[in-house]
Amino acid sequence: MPKLPGINHLRAVKALEKVGFQVIRQGKHITMTDGERIITIPRANPVNAYTMAGIIKDAGLAIEEFKQLL
């Protein structure tokens, strides 16, 4: 698995918005959907790299694709 640094949750949200995800709910976690998938991003700075890798996988992206969106 390519290395993924821990990133700010807001950067992750903005990157996912570029591929069609929209914020549907916010609280201690941010919930986003693209109409098919629902993903949850914790409000942590930085988001743990392993957690972020799981979120990226759930979003249907490759880590390299996600890095290009940042």
C-alpha positions as a Markdown table, in Angstrom:
| # | Residue | x | y | z |
|---|---|---|---|---|
| 1 | Met | 0.0 | 0.0 | 0.0 |
| 2 | Pro | 1.4 | 3.4 | -0.9 |
| 3 | Lys | 2.2 | 5.7 | 2.0 |
| 4 | Leu | -0.5 | 8.1 | 2.9 |
| 5 | Pro | 0.3 | 10.9 | 5.4 |
| 6 | Gly | -2.2 | 11.8 | 8.1 |
| 7 | Ile | -4.2 | 14.8 | 6.7 |
| 8 | Asn | -6.6 | 17.4 | 8.0 |
| 9 | His | -10.2 | 16.3 | 7.8 |
| 10 | Leu | -11.2 | 19.5 | 5.9 |
| 11 | Arg | -8.6 | 18.7 | 3.1 |
| 12 | Ala | -10.1 | 15.2 | 2.9 |
| 13 | Val | -13.7 | 16.6 | 2.6 |
| 14 | Lys | -12.6 | 19.1 | -0.2 |
| 15 | Ala | -10.8 | 16.3 | -2.1 |
| 16 | Leu | -13.9 | 14.0 | -1.9 |
| 17 | Glu | -16.1 | 16.9 | -3.1 |
| 18 | Lys | -14.0 | 17.1 | -6.3 |
| 19 | Val | -15.2 | 13.5 | -7.2 |
| 20 | Gly | -18.8 | 14.1 | -6.5 |
| 21 | Phe | -19.3 | 13.5 | -2.7 |
| 22 | Gln | -21.5 | 15.9 | -0.8 |
| 23 | Val | -21.7 | 16.5 | 2.9 |
| 24 | Ile | -25.1 | 15.3 | 4.2 |
| 25 | Arg | -24.5 | 15.5 | 8.0 |
| 26 | Gln | -22.0 | 17.0 | 10.4 |
| 27 | Gly | -21.3 | 16.4 | 14.1 |
| 28 | Lys | -18.3 | 14.7 | 15.7 |
| 29 | His | -18.0 | 13.0 | 12.3 |
| 30 | Ile | -18.7 | 14.3 | 8.8 |
| 31 | Thr | -21.0 | 12.0 | 6.7 |
| 32 | Met | -20.7 | 12.3 | 2.9 |
| 33 | Thr | -22.5 | 10.5 | 0.0 |
| 34 | Asp | -22.1 | 10.3 | -3.8 |
| 35 | Gly | -25.6 | 8.8 | -4.2 |
| 36 | Glu | -24.3 | 5.3 | -4.0 |
| 37 | Arg | -21.8 | 5.2 | -1.2 |
| 38 | Ile | -21.9 | 6.7 | 2.3 |
| 39 | Ile | -18.6 | 7.5 | 4.0 |
| 40 | Thr | -17.8 | 8.9 | 7.4 |
| 41 | Ile | -14.8 | 11.1 | 8.2 |
| 42 | Pro | -13.8 | 11.8 | 11.8 |
| 43 | Arg | -13.1 | 15.4 | 12.8 |
| 44 | Ala | -9.5 | 14.7 | 13.8 |
| 45 | Asn | -6.4 | 16.6 | 12.9 |
| 46 | Pro | -4.7 | 14.8 | 11.4 |
| 47 | Val | -6.9 | 11.9 | 10.5 |
| 48 | Asn | -4.9 | 8.7 | 11.1 |
| 49 | Ala | -3.3 | 7.4 | 7.9 |
| 50 | Tyr | -4.9 | 3.9 | 8.4 |
| 51 | Thr | -8.3 | 5.4 | 9.0 |
| 52 | Met | -7.9 | 7.6 | 5.9 |
| 53 | Ala | -6.9 | 4.6 | 3.8 |
| 54 | Gly | -10.1 | 2.8 | 4.7 |
| 55 | Ile | -12.2 | 5.9 | 3.9 |
| 56 | Ile | -10.5 | 6.2 | 0.5 |
| 57 | Lys | -11.2 | 2.5 | -0.2 |
| 58 | Asp | -14.8 | 2.9 | 0.9 |
| 59 | Ala | -15.1 | 5.9 | -1.5 |
| 60 | Gly | -14.0 | 3.6 | -4.4 |
| 61 | Leu | -10.7 | 5.5 | -5.0 |
| 62 | Ala | -7.1 | 4.4 | -5.1 |
| 63 | Ile | -4.7 | 6.1 | -2.7 |
| 64 | Glu | -2.8 | 7.6 | -5.7 |
| 65 | Glu | -6.0 | 9.0 | -7.1 |
| 66 | Phe | -6.8 | 10.6 | -3.8 |
| 67 | Lys | -3.3 | 12.1 | -3.4 |
| 68 | Gln | -3.8 | 13.8 | -6.7 |
| 69 | Leu | -7.0 | 15.4 | -5.5 |
| 70 | Leu | -5.4 | 16.9 | -2.5 |
